[in-house]
Amino acid sequence: MNQAERKPNILFIMDDQHRFDYLGCMGAEYVRTPNIDHLAERGIRFTHCYTNSPLCVPARISLATGLDPARLGLVDNTHVLDTRHVTMYQRFRDNGYRVHCVGKLDLNKSDRYNGRYGDRPSTYQWGFTHPEECEGKQHAGSSPTPIGPYTHYLEQLGLLQAFYEDYRNRGKKNGYDQSFRDSVLPTEAFEDCYIGRRAAQWIDTVPDDFPWFSFVSFVGPHAPFDPPTAYADKYRHSQVPEAASGKTDGKPAWVRRKEEPIEPYEIAVSRRQYCAAIEAIDDQIGLILDALERRGMLDNTYIVFTSDHGEMLGDHRLYGKTLPYEPSIHVPLVIAGPGIEAGRVSKAMVQLIDLNPTVGALAGLPAQNGIDALSIAELLLENPGKHHRSDIISSCKHFRCIRDDKYKLIMNSDEYIELYDMESDPHELHNIASVHPELVRSLSAQLEQRFAEVSR
């Protein structure tokens, strides 16, 4: 029996800016995600997974290290992964795994050149043995010359100039968040389709003499909402949910300043385009799962699907992330694989960084001390009713928040306090902080304690 048969493979799929409720398996009839839904049927779906920071770089560095953004001082996208911290990718490499990636990493966003093949030297330093680091959507569209493997691919097809001009024009008026036009690219050249094909090709050809960890990181459904026309046409006139509210009453001034002057029909268009982008990603996940099945690896592979953060998508007339509200911090999580009972749904409170020690435990790696993340492997394999966390925390430049089963408390940088009853007010429409001072004091103490623990 070779090593690959003894140790499981890990397929870690992450997309970018995918809010928790836009999945068929979460009850969303307005978006088609049959492959992700099938994963949920084969494994377990978590209803309460939260990013530790609703912004790409802080979320991804924290996932890589298992350390909360507050401990690392991560507040924006200018940060670079400090090589003094051990990553989960290094731990898999050092325990006999091939470590592959294709797609967006965002561990050093300030370095604008990813390398011809996405294998700049820093990717090996982070722990990858087989890297193909692709450009993020806006990164790819920012340059008329190739800056990574995907833009080199577009140049080979004679499509880079058209793609660059399209993105340059999208950013001129109201920014990428309100750019809802279809992609100028044919479906096969769309970046998420490129990433899906490359991931499937790697699985098709990887030797089976060592186990592997593959991090597949799609760049959508991040803004601009520009799916290929073949997908956009499927949703052109479909029904989508209305925005939760058309105003930011009860929100702090820094949030109110982000309110967009956008009409309800425009919000509906953006939501249709968002759905189309998600279906395109789901189809690529299907290609990857097909490759696993062809290789006979499906039964010996743990598969994780999640996202780095969510997207407001017009709720409260807000777009993007960096906000403390559910569409921004609440993310999908599905896990399937050997020993995981099929068709389960868990309401456990999970933080995104908890996936770091979880996949390590599933692969039999030694436990790592000194991190903030807590493994949910026992909950997956042995004790579904095991208590995990009583609450989750999340933070960004302008806020810190704590959320338990019933309440969410938000402490804003301008000292404005928000409190929401998440059972009776899931859309966070009614700030009840002024009428529940004792609850504010209690949750404030919990929040301070939690952040004190991760800031030492």
Secondary structure, DSSP 8 states (H G I E B T S, - for coil): --HHHHS-EEEEEEEES--TT-SGGGT-TTS--HHHHHHHHHSEEEEEEE-SSSSHHHHHHHHHHT--HHHHT--STT-B--TTS--HHHHHHHTT-EEEEEE---SBTT-----TTS--HHHHHTT-SEEEE---HHHHTT-SS--SHHHHHHHHHT-HHHHHHHHHHHTTSS-GGG-----SS-GGGSHHHHHHHHHHHHHHHS-SSS-EEEEEEEEEE-SS----HHHHGGGTT------S-S--TTS-HHHHTT-----HHHHHHHHHHHHHHHHHHHHHHHHHHHHHHHTT-GGGEEEEEEES----TTGGG--SSSSSSHHHHEEEEEEE-TT--TTEEE---EEGGGHHHHHHHHTT----SS-S----HHHHHT-TT----S-EEEEETTEEEEE-SSEEEEEETTS-EEEEETTT-TT-----GGG-HHHHHHHHHHHHHHHHHT--
